[in-house]
Every structure is written in C-alpha cells, then in structure tokens.
Amino acid sequence: MTADAVVPKPRASRSVTDYLALTIATCGVGYLPLAPGTWGSLLAIGFYLTLEFVTWKFIRNFAGPNSFLLFSPWSLFIAAELLLITVVTLVGIWAATRAEKLFARKDPQKVVVDEVAGQLIALLPVMSRFDPGWLSILTAFVAFRLFDIIKPYPARRLESLESGLGIIADDIVAGAYAAVVVSVFVLVRRLI
C-alpha cells in the first residue's frame, strides 16, 4: 500500500446510549417508508388510548365510594396525561438532538418523537374528557397533521432553533393549534 492511498475510516461504533436515543427518536415507526410522521401521530393516539385504559382501570379499582383519593379521579387522568406529554417532550428533545447527529441531517424524517409530543398536545381537549369520542380523536389527528404540514406562525420559525429543541418546538405549536381546533369542534358539537 502506498503512502498516498485513501483508507476509508472505520465506521464509528454506536453506543448503547446511541441506540436508546434512536429508539426513542424514531419510536420504532420512523423507519417505515411512507409518511413516518403520520405513523408517529397514530402511535401517540395508541399511547393516549393505553393511558386512558390504565388510568380508568386504576380509578375503578381504587376510587370507589371508600376511596383513599383526596381529589377528583379526573385530576388523576389529566395529571397522567400532562406528565406523559412533559416526559415525551423532554426526553424527545434529548433523543432528537442525538439522532440528528447520528443521522448527520438537520431534522431527519425518521425522527417522529416530535409528532408524538405534538399529537398528545392536540389530544388534550379529548384527554380531559371534555369529549372522549372517536370523532374528536379523528379531528385531533387530522388537525395536528394539517398544522404540522403547513406550520403556521411561529412554528416554521421555531424549526431554526438548535438541535432537538428545533425539531420538537414546531410540533408543540402545531399541537397547540390543533388543540384549539378540537376544543372549538367539541363546543360546536355540544351546541348543535
């Protein structure tokens, strides 16, 4: 081998932390070939339905007439949802930052934890039992996907934030816009 020959660099091995970050950032569905963001949103609906089932099972078992709970059972469900949104957002920022470096791309399409966080926010009016129907869940899904695609102010501007924060921030805004739409939808349905 001559001195000027090019030797390819060996691929850097990934650590366990790298694999954990990729698993969280992609939520396992980010590698799907078609519309990974949509799959991430559907996954968030699955998380919502699972949390609803587990929370209500807990409430039925422990919040009967002789309940030890000193607060409304609804409070438990809303607190669990807010905790889930907070954890997904904070852990998602870390995972998305790391995934961005590992994929060597700004806001890689495979990262869908941002869609999960945004969709959970869009479901807040449904989560609060304001209106738990499937039509409201569908409205939250469609509204979030629409706002995530068109990125109304200030969502597009927030994309320019550094790393994982920029990846997640625009979806938080899209989720908030969608939550407003769902709230209005539910109010109008109740008036009709």
C-alpha atoms as one frame of an Amber mdcrd trajectory, in Angstrom:
protein
   0.000   0.000   0.000   1.377   3.396  -0.925   1.551   6.338   1.420  -0.989
   8.359  -0.536  -3.664   5.644  -0.713  -7.004   6.525   0.762  -8.059   4.295
   3.588 -11.719   4.514   4.447 -12.384   5.407   8.030 -13.863   2.574  10.012
 -17.485   3.195  10.896 -17.699   4.509  14.403 -19.479   2.011  16.565 -22.638
   3.160  18.251 -23.033   3.047  21.985 -25.983   1.711  23.934 -26.974   5.328
  24.561 -26.965   5.969  20.797 -29.294   3.027  20.218 -31.548   4.185  23.059
 -31.717   7.686  21.559 -32.531   6.287  18.105 -35.229   4.027  19.539 -36.855
   6.936  21.374 -36.438   9.402  18.493 -37.873   7.066  15.850 -40.376   5.370
  18.186 -39.836   2.268  16.090 -42.006   3.671  13.275 -39.645   6.320  11.928
 -38.031   3.759   9.650 -41.296   2.969   7.855 -41.004   4.033   4.209 -44.226
   6.023   3.829 -45.218   9.023   5.962 -43.276   8.311   9.179 -44.751  11.443
  10.800 -48.260  10.108  10.306 -47.239   6.819  11.908 -45.791   8.785  14.836
 -49.119  10.589  15.260 -51.016   7.295  15.184 -48.615   5.922  17.781 -49.440
   8.893  20.032 -53.138   8.032  19.741 -52.234   4.498  20.815 -50.363   5.908
  23.834 -53.394   8.048  24.664 -55.808   5.101  24.481 -53.480   2.914  26.568
 -53.071   5.598  29.226 -56.819   6.161  29.272 -57.452   2.433  29.767 -54.826
   2.049  32.521 -55.892   5.222  34.332 -59.577   4.334  34.286 -58.814   0.783
  35.415 -56.906   2.281  38.362 -59.714   4.722  39.125 -62.358   1.973  39.014
 -60.331  -0.206  41.374 -59.200   2.449  43.839 -61.587   5.371  43.561 -64.826
   3.781  44.669 -67.101   5.055  47.448 -64.457   4.256  50.089 -61.706   5.851
  48.033 -58.437   6.963  49.561 -58.110   9.595  46.816 -58.423  13.131  48.121
 -59.009  14.584  44.658 -61.211  14.059  41.638 -60.452  10.948  39.569 -60.443
  13.242  36.503 -57.482  15.031  38.052 -55.511  11.797  38.054 -56.106  11.247
  34.345 -55.226  14.820  33.399 -52.116  14.734  35.613 -51.033  11.463  33.982
 -51.519  12.984  30.515 -49.590  16.135  31.366 -46.801  14.028  32.856 -46.685
  11.896  29.697 -46.517  14.994  27.467 -43.752  16.503  29.614 -41.670  13.317
  29.663 -42.106  12.686  25.920 -41.134  16.290  25.159 -38.069  16.470  27.418
 -36.744  13.003  26.602 -37.653  13.639  22.958 -35.504  16.782  22.828 -32.527
  14.786  24.097 -33.173  11.850  21.736 -33.818  14.069  18.702 -30.600  16.005
  19.347 -28.614  12.800  19.472 -30.411  11.281  16.466 -29.732  14.404  14.413
 -26.005  13.886  14.997 -26.180  10.149  14.305 -28.147  10.609  11.069 -25.938
  13.633  10.175 -29.016  15.547   8.984 -30.985  18.509  10.271 -34.463  17.377
  11.422 -34.298  13.873   9.923 -37.626  12.497   8.703 -37.027   9.298  10.691
 -37.308  11.248  13.963 -41.001  11.091  14.922 -40.936  11.679  18.684 -41.834
  15.286  17.856 -45.053  14.096  16.209 -45.837  12.005  19.280 -45.445  15.037
  21.574 -47.450  17.326  19.293 -50.249  14.809  18.781 -50.553  14.263  22.538
 -50.986  18.024  22.954 -53.634  18.041  20.209 -55.471  15.348  22.182 -55.581
  17.408  25.411 -59.222  18.504  24.950 -60.116  14.842  24.385 -57.913  13.697
  27.268 -59.602  15.960  29.737 -62.816  14.074  28.986 -64.084  17.302  27.522
 -65.284  14.989  24.772 -63.835  11.478  24.581 -65.471  10.407  21.314 -63.753
   8.890  18.294 -64.829  11.837  16.162 -62.875  14.160  18.460 -59.832  11.871
  18.288 -60.063  11.869  14.482 -60.409  15.666  14.477 -57.315  15.961  16.692
 -55.375  13.676  14.342 -56.362  15.499  11.143 -55.929  18.981  12.657 -52.491
  18.146  14.033 -51.267  16.604  10.767 -52.552  19.655   8.862 -50.871  22.169
  11.187 -47.692  20.077  11.255 -47.529  20.233   7.459 -48.443  23.908   6.935
 -46.518  25.116  10.017 -48.391  28.323  10.929 -46.605  31.134  12.750 -44.445
  30.718  14.827 -43.913  27.008  14.069 -41.765  27.468  10.955 -39.579  29.998
  12.747 -39.094  27.637  15.713 -37.653  24.967  13.401 -34.478  27.052  13.255
 -33.787  26.507  16.958 -30.813  24.300  17.783 -30.978  20.517  17.503 -33.746
  18.626  19.293 -35.404  21.787  20.557 -35.965  22.958  16.978 -37.205  19.524
  15.964 -39.817  19.389  18.736 -40.822  23.064  19.139 -42.685  23.393  15.836
 -44.738  20.294  16.633 -45.612  21.674  20.069 -47.041  24.756  18.332 -48.874
  22.608  15.757 -50.297  20.559  18.637 -51.471  23.707  20.428 -53.204  24.999
  17.290 -54.842  21.599  16.786 -55.988  21.545  20.436 -57.768  24.862  19.879
 -59.485  23.452  16.781 -60.565  20.336  18.707 -61.910  22.471  21.571 -63.964
  24.593  19.157 -65.163  21.456  17.354 -66.340  19.912  20.626 -68.080  23.117
  21.756 -69.902  23.454  18.441 -70.959  19.789  18.588 -72.388  20.304  22.061
 -74.343  23.362  20.944 -75.904  21.571  17.988
